[in-house]
Amino acid sequence: MNASPADQIRLLDLQALDSRLDLLAHRSNTLPEHADIQQRSSDLTELRSLAVAAETQLSDTQRELVKAEQDVEQVRSRAARNQQRMDSGAVGSAKDLANLQHEVGALAKRQSDLEDVVLEIMERLESAQTRVSEMTARRDDAQHSLAEAETRRDAAQAEIDAEVEKVTRERATIAAVIPADLLKLYTRLRETQGGTGAARLYQRRCEGCRVELSITDLREVRAAAPDTVVRCENCSRILIRTSDSGL
């Protein structure tokens, strides 16, 4: 393949821009904000679950308290009715009166036990309310922290995107004047050689693979016409000859 020395030199400019684009893509994929966001998202998911669990516990405890208070009220009402019957003199026999008095005493004991249950549930309700407040605050803080991290990531990504756009425009300008067959070869080599399709021959060394050319290879490169596209025998990349090639 033949190409003018100027077009071959342009490949080095194109390679530099492509390498820059590769670096920018790597930076975009490895922004520290990505890992930060992932961790904060994980923390937020956990805190959301804890907040839901706390709210569920609070709701269950509230229902438990309502039921316990209803039980107390039922016992209290029954005891009040029995006391009214005794106070009214409507109970005729001594046996019935004794039974009623016994039941009133039992109801008083039952009411006391149920009131103790109510107090215990109220204590648990207070703890549940505190837990909900704590988990809600932590969840909201985590949400805010995640939003801040996303803002930092977006700002960093915007800077990268702006540079990518600039470099891409520069690349298009250079690629447009490189012969199609040379550009095609360069592109194919770039895909198979780790992103480097053309490398400078500097001081008899290929800057693509860092291997110094043998005497035989150097002799062939020296003999090649200026418009001959030469390749590195070691890595197959296009070798670009310059005044610093050591030929």
Secondary structure as UniProt FT lines:
FT   HELIX           5..29
FT   HELIX           32..88
FT   HELIX           94..175
FT   TURN            176..177
FT   HELIX           180..192
FT   TURN            193..195
FT   STRAND          198..202
FT   TURN            203..204
FT   STRAND          205..206
FT   TURN            207..209
FT   HELIX           215..223
FT   TURN            226..227
FT   STRAND          230..231
FT   TURN            233..235
FT   STRAND          238..241
FT   TURN            243..244
//
